[in-house]
Amino acid sequence: MKDLSLATQLVHADKHLNPNVDGAVHAPVNQSVLFEFADAQGIVDAFQGKQAAHVYSRSSSSTTNALQNVLSHFEQGVGAVTFATGMAAISSSILSLVRQGDHIIVSEYLFGNTRSFFKHLRQLGVEVSFVDVTNVQHVVAAKQTNTTMVYTESLANPMTQVADMAAIGRFCEQQALLYIIDNTMSPNVIFSAKSCQASLIISSLTKYISGHGQVLGGSIVDTGLFDWTGYANIQPLYQVADKQQWGLTQIRKKGLRDLGATLPAASASTILIGLETLSLRYQTACDNARRLAIHFVNHPDIKAVYYPGLAEHPEHFLARDLFNHYGAIMSIELPEGVDIIAWINRLNLVICATHLGDTRTLALPVEQTIYFEASAEEKSKMGINAQIVRLSIGIESIDDLIADFDSALQGIEGIQ
């Protein structure tokens, strides 16, 4: 498998990593909730962690394990845990690993729901500092004696800020800080979070991984780079023989088993199938996004374009060093006085929906929806205003997309 291209590995990974005795190419959908033990000692040993076995599908099943094997392989990790949604992966993992009195540093450009979760942690006695992660010096300045982790998105949604991930990774390694990268917007076909020293890689499988807007899921992969023996929050019960598994063991027990956001077996199977075409879909979407961004920059009726593939983007050169493509999301800013709701309604091919990473191109008014709960100060720091429209670019013909946007922009001055 390692000698094959990534695109080929994606197609064949399930078959090679999860062989079935009957020759099935895809891992079977195992929907059993319970698992029988012929010897009662077996279930005792499984509960006590003395042997690996499925005991109850809230914690594991052969189908979710099959997906975890593939995800861990592609991130070059030592293991993975899957969850019912991307937000479940974030919240369940973080809640498993922090405790009252900890201080964590997070990106100030986080997706709205993720930001809301971290703000809620403050009510649980966890200190949270939101910082500009496009420059490592802001992270360095925010560190305190009780700092335990740094959390960032690789490519921010919706304004496409790019975190200074390699430099942050070196800092976290020097300071023995847990380093978590949410890699949803730049899956490993264009960016390796492990190459930036990420300890844990989080992804919303709902987006590019599955790709078709028909299933929810989330995951966390341990890269094997973090020394869990120096992390004070790992409970003695979960300090298993394999020290690289301490973090995932606690996440499985406290985050998945206790909080219960289990990925259904049918969803895991759907995600595995979607994963096979990730490289093909994402390459087309990225190519479309680049061509659209260039088209928009030259359009007289668009005030600004936020896309890291453009030379004028503040983190363009950082993105160029980190990624082998610039992603498939962007935001555009329409002129003051334009009714962006009316403008979006003029689009015929492009769909108005709150989602990302779909095969179809999507448009969403940002300030009025996913950042409706944010304060004026927060929105200002993130660069969000009432004229921003987020675009998730799909795999349609680029000529058809350009024609749809141009048609909606035609006579834009009259949209009030």
N, C-alpha and C positions, 0 to 999 in steps of 0.2 A: 504493500500500500504506500509506503513512504517514497518509493521511486516514481509513483504516478503523480501527475499534475493534480492540483487541488480540485479542479473541476471534475476530473475523473474520480477522484476519491469520494467526492460528495455523492456521486451517482451510486457507487458500489459499497459505501461504508457500512450500511445496515447489514448487507449480506456477509461482509468479511468480519465485522466486529461482533455480530450476533448470530452465529451459525445455528440453523435449525436442523433437527434430526431428519425432518421430512423434506428438506431441500427448499423450503419456502424462502423466497428472495427478500420478503419483508417480514419483520418481526410480527408474530401473531398478536392480535388484540386480546389480552387476557383481562377479562372483566370480573374475575372472581374477587370477592371481598375477603374471603377467609381461605386459609391454607391448612390442610390436614397434616398432622404429624403422627406417623405410625407408632413412634416411640415418644411418650410424653416428655422424656428427658430432652428431646430435640427442641421442643418449644421453650423449655426452660433455658437451654443454652442460647437459643436465639434471642430471647428477651434479655439475657444477661450479657450479650455481646461476645459470647465464647465461640459462636459459629455464625456464619452468614446464612440467612434464610428469610424468605418472605413469611411474615406472620399475620399481617393485616394490610390491606391495600392502601389505607391512609398513609402509611409510611413507605411502601414499596410494592412493586409488581414487576413481572418480567418485561412488560412493555415499557414502563417508565425507565427501567434499568437500561433497556436497549437504546433509548434516546439519550440517556445520560452518558452511556459509553461513547456514542458518536460525538456528542458535544465536547466531552473531555478530550477525545482524540484530536479534534480540530483546533482546540485551544492549547494543545500540548500540555494538558493538565494532569493532575493526579486523581481527579474525580470530579463529579458534578452532582447537583441536586436540582430537580425540577419542581415547579410550583404551578398553581392554577392560572396565574397571571404574572405579568412582569412586575406589577406593584406588589404582589404577594412575595415574589423573590426578593425584592428590595426590603420591604418591611419585616418579613420573617427573618431574613438573614441578619439585618442590623439589630433587631430586638434580641436575637440570640447571642450577639457578640458584645453588646454594650451594657453598662450598668450605671446606676446613679452615681454622679460625681465625675463621670468621664467627660472629656472635651473632644469634639470631633470637628474637623475642618471640611467644609463642603463647598462646591461651586455655587456662586451666586447666580449662575445662569441655568440652574436646574429646571427641568420640565415641571410644570405647575403642580401636578399631583405629588411628585417626589419632593418638591420644595415644601408642600403642605405637610407631608409626613415628617420631615426633619424639624419643621417648626413645632410640630406636636411633641417631639421628643423633649423639647425644653420643659414641657409640663410634667414630664416624668423624671426630671432632675438631671438630664443630660445637657451639657453646654454645647451649643452649636454656633460656629462662626461661618458666615457666608462670605466668601472671598472671591476676588477676580483671579481665576485659575489660568488665565492666558499668560501669566508671568509668575514663575515659581517664587519670586521674591515676596509676593503677597501671602503665599502659603507659609514660607519661612517666618515671616513677621507675625503670623497668626498663631504659631505653635506656643503651647503652654506646657507647664510641667505635667499636667494631667491629660495631655493630648494622646489619644490612642489610635486614631485612624484619620485618613484623608479619603474623601469620596468625590469623584467627579464623573461627568459624562465626557466621552471622547469628543463628540461633535454635538453642540448644544442645539436643542429644539426649543424655539423656532428660529433663533437669530444666528445660528451657525457659528458661534464662537468656538474656537478650537483650544482645548486645554494644552498647557505646556507639559505634556505627559511624561516625556523622557526625563526632563529636569526634575519634575515632581517625584518621579520614581526613584531617581538617585538620592534625592533628599530623604524620602521615606525609608530607603534602604539604610542610609547612614544613621537615621534616628530610630530605627527599628519600629516604624509605624506601619500599621496595617494599611494597605493601599488598594482601594476598590475603584475599578473603572466600569462604568455602565457603557457597554460597547454596542448598544442597540442600533445607533444610527450609522455605525461604521463596522459592520461585521467583518470577520477575519479574512474575507476574500479581498479586502483592501487595507486592513490594519491588524497587526498583531499586538494586542494589549500586553501580552507577556513580554514582548521585546522592550517594553517600557517599565518593566519590573512590577507589573500589577500583581498583587497578592491574590485577589479574587476578581473575576470577570462576571458581571451581571448582564443579562440580556432579556429583553421582552421578546420571546419567541413568536409572539403575535405578529410582529412586524416583518422584517425582511426574511427571517429564517423560514417561517411557514409561507408567507408571501401572498396569500390569496384572500385575506380578510374573512376567514371562515372558522378560525379557531383561536382560543386564548391560551397563553402559556408563558412561563418565565423560567429562568435558570440561573444558577450560579456555579462557576467552575473555579476550582482551586488550582492555581498554576504550579504549586509546589515550591515557590520561591520564598515564602514567608516562614520564619521560624516560630512555630506556635508555642514552643516551650518557653519563650520569653513573653508570651501574652497572658497577662494575669487573669483574664476573664474566663479562661477555660476551666470548667468545673472538673474536679478530680475524677468524677465518674466517667468523664468522656476523654480522659487522657489515656487513649488506647495504645497498644504496643507500637503501631506505626504512627510515629509522631507527626508525619505529614497529614494524617487524617484527623487530627484533633479538631480543627476548625469545622470541617464538613460533618464530623460526627455530632458535634454540638448543634450545628445548624439542622441536621436531620432530626435530632431528638427534640430540641426546644422549638425550632422554627417550623418544621414540617409536621412532626408527630403531634406536638402540643397545640400549635395554632391551627393546623388542619387544612391549609390551603393546598389540597392535593390536586395534582394534574390528573384528569381522567385518562384511562388507558386509551380510549378512542381518540382523545386529543393528542396524546403522545404519538400515536400511529400516524395521524394526519400531519403532524409537524415533521416527522421523519420523512414522509413522502415529499412534503414541500421543500425540505432541505436539499433534496437531490437536484433541484433546478436553481438553487440560490445563485450560483456563479453566473449562469446564463441570464437570469432575470435581472440581477443587480448590475451586471455590465451594461445591459441595454438601458436600464433606468439611469445609471450614471452618465452614459453618453447623451441621453436625452436631456438630462439636467444641465450638462455643460453647454449644449447647443442652445437651450432655452435661455440660460443665464446671459450668454453673449447676445442673443436676440433682444432680451429685455434691456440690457445696458444701453443698447443703441436705439431704444424706443423712446420717442419724445414724450409719451404720456405716462411713463413710469418714473417716479422720483428717485427711487433707490432700489438696488438689488443686493441681497445678503446671501452670498454663496462663496465658499472658500476657494473655489477654483478661479475666481477673478483676481487679477493682480492687485486691485485696489482694496481687496478685503484685508482687514488688519492682521489676520493670522494666515495669510496666503502662503507665505514662505514656511511657516511652521507646519501647515497642512501638507505642503509639498514634501517636506522631509519625513513626515509621519505616515502618510497615506500613499497608496499607489493609484488612487482615484479620489475625487473630491466629494463623493456622496451623491445622494439623489433627493435631498431636501433643500429647500431655499425659501426665503421670504422676499416678497416685493412690497414696496411702499408706494401707495398711490397718492396723488397730489391732495393737498388740503381742499376741502369742499366737495370732494368726490364721495358719494354714498357707496361705501364698499359692499354693503349688503346688496344694493341694486346691481352693482357691477358683477358680483359673483353670480347673481341670478341670470345674467346675460350669457354665462358660459353654457354651452350645450353638451360638449363631450366631457369636460372636466366635471367631476362630482364634488358637491359640497358635503364633506363628511369629516368627522374627527377621527382620523386614523393615519397611519404612516406605513410605508413599506409595502403598499398594495401593488398589484399589477396595473391598477387603474390610477390615473392622475387625480389627485384630490386637492381641494382648496378649502381653506378655513379662515374666517376672520379671527384674529388672535386675541386682541385685547378684550373683545366682547364675549369670549367663550372660555378658553382654557386658562386665561389669566384674569378672569372676571373677579376672583377673590383676592387678587394681589393688590397691595396698596399702591398709591400713586408713586411713592418713593421707590418701591420695589420695581415697578414697571420701568421707571426712569433709568434705574441702574442696569436693567437688562436690555435697554434700548427699545422697549415696546411702546407703541402708541396706537391710536385708534385707526390708523391708516394701513396697518400691516396685515398682509394676507400671507398665510403659510401655504406652501405648495409641496406636496409629496409627489414626485414625478414617477410615472409608471412606464410601461413598456409599449405604449401605443406608437404608431408611426409619428415620427417627429414632425413631419409636414402637417399631419392632421392636428397635432397639438398647437403648433404655431398658428395655424389658421383659426383655431377656436379662440385662442387668446387675442389674436389680432382683431377678430370680429367683435369680441367683447370690448376691446379698447377703442374701437372705432367710434368717433364722436363722444369720447369719454367726458368732454367738457359739459355735455348736456345732462349727465347723470347727477342729479342733485337729490 
